[in-house]
Amino acid sequence: MNYSETLNFIYNRMPLFQMVGSAAYKEGIDGMVAFDNRLGNPHKSFKTIHVAGTNGKGSVSHTLASILQSAGYKVGLFTSPHLKDFRERIRVNGRPVSQKFVINFVEQHKEFFDVIYPSFFEVNVAMAFDYFREQKVDVAVVEVGLGGRLDSTNIISPDLCVITNISIDHTNILGNTLGAIAKEKAGIIKKGIPVVIGEHHPETDPVFIEKAKEMGAELTFAEEASKVEYQGTKYVRKTPYQQFSINGQKIQTPLLGLYQKKNMPTAWCAAKKLQAIGYHITDEQIEKGFRGVIKQTHLLGRWQKLQDKPCVICDTGHNIAGIEYICKQLQETPHKQLRMVYGMVSDKDIDHILPLLPKDAIYYFTQAASKRALPATEMQEKARRVAGLEGRCFSSVAEALNTAKSEADPDDLIYVGGSTYVVAEII
C-alpha cells in the first residue's frame, strides 16, 4: 500500500472521531495496553509530559514542546486532531512522522487489528509511541485525546501532568457537569507525580485537590503560582507577539488569541515545574521556546491571520468557553463590517453557542466535508430560530469564504470558524 491507500485502510477499518463523533470512541485502555505490549512497551523508552483539558491543551502542548526543543532536548509531540495531514499528529522536533513509517507500521500490524479491533485513536497512539522510540526522543509531550481517565494515552507514567481547564464539551461521553468532566480529566493524575492545573473553578477545584491528595501528587494552580501582567502586542520584523510579564519574566508568544492569557501562564508554570524536577532548562530557553512555538512546532489555527485587506482570521475554537473568548476578541479587533464564515458539527451544544455569536455580522453558513458536519441549511434555520441570526448557505467552506472576500471592503474583518474541520479546509 502507498500512503494514501494506508490512510484509507485505517480510516475505513476504524471509525475516526473527526468523521463520525462518539461512535468512534472506545472506552477503556485494555486494547491500548494489549497493543502496547505487542510493541514491547515503547512508551517506557522516553520521558513523558501528559497534557489534558477542555481548551488550551494544544497551545500548551506545543509551547512546552518548543521550550524543550529550545533547551536542546529531542522532543516527540503527539496531538490531535490533525488539520490537513494525519502526520501532523506525530512530530519529532517539529517534523512530522514520515509517510514510510506510517505505511510500514500499518502493514506490519494490520493482522493484529483483527485480534484486538483497535480504535483509530489506539492505532494513532501506538504508532506515535513506536515512532518516538525509533527516533530515540528524550521526552514526549503527549496530549490527551478525550477526557483522561480512560484515554488511550493514559498508559504512560509521566514526569509531569498538566490540566489546562475544564469547560462543557463532549457531554455524551464525559458527563454534563463541570465536576463530572473534571473527574475524568483528573484521571491522568499519577501517584507522586506533580500536576499543574491551569485555572481555578469552584466546581472543579475540589475534584483536583481530592485526587491529588489521594495520589500524593504535588498540586500547583497556575493562577496562584504566577503573577501575570499583560503588556499588549509588539511587532518584531512585522510579526505580532503578545507580551506578558509572568513573575517578572518577560514572555513573548506569536499565539494571538485572547485565551492565550490563560494558556501561557499554564505553560510557564509547567516549564518552571520541569526546571524544579531536574530538567535542564534555563529561563532564556523558556523565553526562546515561547517566541518560537509556531516556527518550531508548526501550530496552526489559533487566531491565525490568513490575509490582510480584507483581514481574514481563522480559529479552531468550537465550544462555549472557546467561543466566548473569540467573540470578545472579534469585538476588540478593528473592522468596518464583520463577516462570519461559520460551520459546526452536529454533536456540539449548538443551541447554546449560536446566541453567543455577534448580532451585527453578515453570516455565510457552511459545512465541512465531514459526516459530523451540521448541514448549512440546518445551521441557517437554527441560527434564525435560536439566535435571530440571518445569513446565506454555502455547500462548501471555500465557496463561502470566496463569496465573503468578494463582497468585503478592505477594512472589513472576515472570521472563519465554528469547528476544526471548517478551519482545516482553508488553511
N, C-alpha and C positions, 0 to 999 in steps of 0.2 A: 504494500500500500504506500502511496505517496502521502504528503502531509494533509492535503485536502481530504483524501479518502480516509485517513486515520481519524480526523476530526469528525467526519460524517459517521464513522463507525461508532465512536464513543457517544456522540450526540444521539444517535438513533437507538443505541443499546441501553443508554442510561439517561433518563429524563434530566434535562438541565433546568435548574431553578429559574434561570433567566427567562426561559421559554414557557414553562408550564406552572411555575409557582410552587405552592406547598405540596403538590402531587409528587414533586421530585425529592421531597425531604424524607430522609431515612433516620428515624430516631435511634439513638444509642450508638455506642462506639465499638460494639463487638466485631462488626465487619471490618472496621478500620484496624482493630488490634490484629485480626487474622491476616489482613493484607500486610501490615507492618511486620508481623512475624515471618511471613513468607519472604520478605525482602531482607530479613536479618536485622530488623530494628534500626534502620538508617538514622532515625532521629536522635539516637544516642551518640552519634558521631560528632555532634557540634552543639554548642551552647544555643539557647533559645530565649527569646523575649516574646511573651504572649500578650496580644492586644485585643480587647473586646470593647463593646459599646454600641449604642444605637447610632449615634452620629459621631463623626470625627475620627473614627479608628483608622481610616485610610490616610488622612492627613498626618496623624500622629505616627503611624507605622512608617510611612515614607520619610518623615522627618527624622525619626530615630535611626532608620537605615542610613540616611545621609550623614548624620552625626558620626555613626560608627565607621562609615567609609572614610570620612574626613580624619578619623583617628588612626587610619591605617589597617583596620580590620577588613577581612574578606567577608562580605555580608550577603547572605541569602535574604530574599524578601518574598513572602508569599501573601498575596492579597486576592480579593475577589469582589465583584465580578470583573471581567475584562470589558474594555470599551470596543476595541477594534479587532484584536487578535488574542486568541487563547493564551499565547505565550507571555502576554503581559502579566499573568498571574504568578509566574515563577521567574524571578530575576536573581542574578548574582552580580553585585556591584553595578546595578542598573541595567545590565544586559539581559535580555530575555532568554529563556531556555531555547536551545537550538531545535529546529524542526526535526533534525535527525534523532535527537534524544527522545522527543515525543513519539516519533514513529517506532523507534526500537522498543521503547517501554511498552507501548500497547501491543506490539507484535509479540513480545516476549511473555506477556502476562495474560493475553486475551482468553486463553483456555481456562485460566483460573477464575475469570469473570463468571463462568458457568457454575463454579463451585460456591462462591460466596455472594454472587449477584450484587456487586458493589454499586453504590450510587455514583453519579458523576462526580460529586464532590469528594468522595472517598478515593476515587482514582486520581483526582487532581491533587489531593494532599499526599497520597503515596508517591506520586510522581515527583512532587516538589521535594519531599524528604530524600528520595533516592538521588535526585539531581544534586541537591546540596551536599550529600555525602560524596558523590563522584567528584564534585568541584572542590571538595575539601574546604568548605567555608569555615570560618572561625565561629560565626554566630549567625543565626537566622532570626529575623523579625517575622513572627507568624501572626497574621490577622485571623481572628475567628470568622467563620463563615456566617453562622446564625446562632444567636444565644451564647452558649459557652459550655454549660454542664454536659450536654450530650453532643457537642460539636465534634466533628472528626479530628479537629486539631488538638483536642483535649487529651491526647495520649502523651504529650510532651511534659517534661519536668523542667520548667523554665527557671532562669535566674531572676526574672522579674515579671510580674503580671501588671498590666495596665488596663483599667476600665475607664473609658473616656467620659461617658454619661449614660443616662437612661431616659428614653422617651418612648412614647407609644408607637409601636411598629410590629409587624408580624404577629398580631394578637391571636390569630388562629393557631399559632404554634407555641408562642412564648407566654401567653396569658394577656388579659386585658386590663391589668393594673400595673402601675409602676413598680409596686412591691413584688409582684409575681415575676415581672420581667427581670428585675434586679436579682432575684433569687437564681434565675437561670444564668445570668451573666456572672454572678458570684461563684458559679461552679468551676471557674478557672483558677480560683484561689487555692494554692497548694500549701501543704504543711511546711512551715518555716520559711516560705518564700515571700519576700517583700512585695507589697501591692500598692500601686498608685491609683487613686480614684480622682478623676478629673473635676467633677462638680458635686457640690453638696445638694441634697434634696431631702426634705423631711420624711418622704415616703421611702426613700432608698437607703439613706444613711444607716438606719438601724440594721438593715439586712447585711450591709457590708461590714459593719462593726461586729455583729454577731458571728458572721462567717470567719472573719479574720481572727477573732478571739478563739473560735473553735479550732482553727488550723494553726494557731500560734504564729500567725503571719503579721509582720510589722506593717501597719496601715498608715498611709500618708494621703491626706486630701490636698490636692494641688492648690485649691483655693485658699487653704490655710497656710501652706508652706511657701507661697510665692506672693510677693507684693508687686503688683503689675501696674505700670504706668504706660498707657497707650500714647505714642508720640506721633501719630499720623503717618502719612505716606511720603516717602522720599524717592526721587528718581535717581538712579545710578546708571549712567550710559543709556538713558532712555527707558530703562527697565524700572517699573514701580516696585517698591518694597514697603510693606508695613513695618513700622518700627515700634519696638517695645523696650521698656526697661523692666527687667524681672529681677527683683532683689538686687538692683543696682547694675546688673549686667545688660549691656546693650545687645538686643536681638533684632535682626532684620530677616524678614521672610518674603519671598515673592508670592506666597499664597495670600490672596487679597480679600477673601470673604470676611465679613464681619464676625462670623462664627469662629474664625481663627483666633479671636481674642480669648476664647475658651480653650481651643486646642493647643495653642503654642505654650501656655504655662504648663499644661499637662505634659507635653513633650519635654519641656525644660526640666520639670521635676523628675521625670523618668530618667533623663540623661544624668542629672545630679545623683540620683539613686544608683545608677550604674557606676558612676565615679566612686561612690561610697562603698560599694561591694567589691571593688577591685579592678574594674575595667580601666584601662589606661587611656583616659580621655581628658584633654586639657580644656580649660574654658575657651581658649581660642579655637579649638577644634569643634566645640559645641556651636560657637558663633558661625564658623565656616559651614557646618552642616545645615544650620537653619537657612543661611543665604543660598546654599547650593542645592536645595532639595529638588527643584524641578530639573536642573541640569544633571544631577547625579542619579535620580531615581525615575525621572520621566513621568511624574504625576500629572494627570490631565483632569479636566472637567471640574475644577474647583474655582468658581468665579473667574472663569477663563475668558479673556478678551480675544475674539476671533478676528475683528477688524475695526477700523475707525471710519467715520463719516459714511454711513451711519455706524455708530458703535454697536457691535453685536457681542453680547455676553452669554455664556452658557454655564450651567451649573447642574450637578447631578442630584442636588437635594430633592427629596421626594416624600418626606413625612412631615407631620405637623410642625415639629420643632425646627426642622431644616427650612421649611417654607416661611416660617415666621421671621427668621434671620434674613432670608433672601428678600422678602417683601420690604423689610426695613431698609435694606441696602439699596433696593430699587428706588425708594423714596429719596434717599440721600445722594443718589447718582444724578448729576445734572443732565437734563434732557428737555427737549421740546415736547415730543409725544412718545409715550411708552407703547411699544408693540410687543405682544406676548405670543410667541410660538410655543404652544403648550399641548402636551400629551401625557397621559398617565396609564398605569397598568390597572387592571380591573379589580385587583385584590387589595388596593390601598384604601385608606379612610377618606374616600372621595368627597362624601357629603360634608365632612368637617374641614377639608383642605380648601375646597373651592371658595367658601366665604372669606377666606384669608387673602385671596388674590386681589390686586388693585382694581378698583372700580372704574378708574378713568383710562384704562388701557384699551387698545384695539386688539382683539383676540383673533388668532389664527389657530383653530383647534385642529389637531392632527393625531396621528397614531404611528408608532414604530412598527417595524416588521417583526413582531413578536406575538405569539399566541396569547400572551398575557395582556396585550395592549387593549385598552378600552377603545372601541370604535369611535372615530371622531364625531360621528353623528350622535352617539350616546353622550359623549362629553359635551357637545353643544347643548343638548336637551337638558342635561343635569346642571350645567353651568347657568342656564337661563332659569331653571326651576329653583335651584338651591341658593344661588348667589346673585341672581339678576344680572349675569354677565352675558353680553351678546357678542357673537363672532361668527366667522365663516368656517367651513370644514374643508380640510385638505387630506387627501388619501395618503400622502407621503410627507415626511418631515422636510425633505428637500424642496418640494413644491411650496409648502407653507413658508419656509424661510426665504426662498427666492421671491415669492409674492410680497412678503413683508419688506424685503430690501428694495424691491422695485417701487413700492409705494412710499417709502420713507424719505424724509428730508435729511440732509447731512447731520442736523443736530438732534435727530431722533435717537432713541435707545431701543434696540431690539433684544429681548430676552428669550432664550431658548432653554426649555427645561420641562420639569414635571416628572421625568423618570430618567434613569441611567441610559435606557435604551434609545430615547429620543436624542440625548446628547451624543451617544455613540455614532449616530448616523450623520452627524455634521462636523465632527472633529477631524 
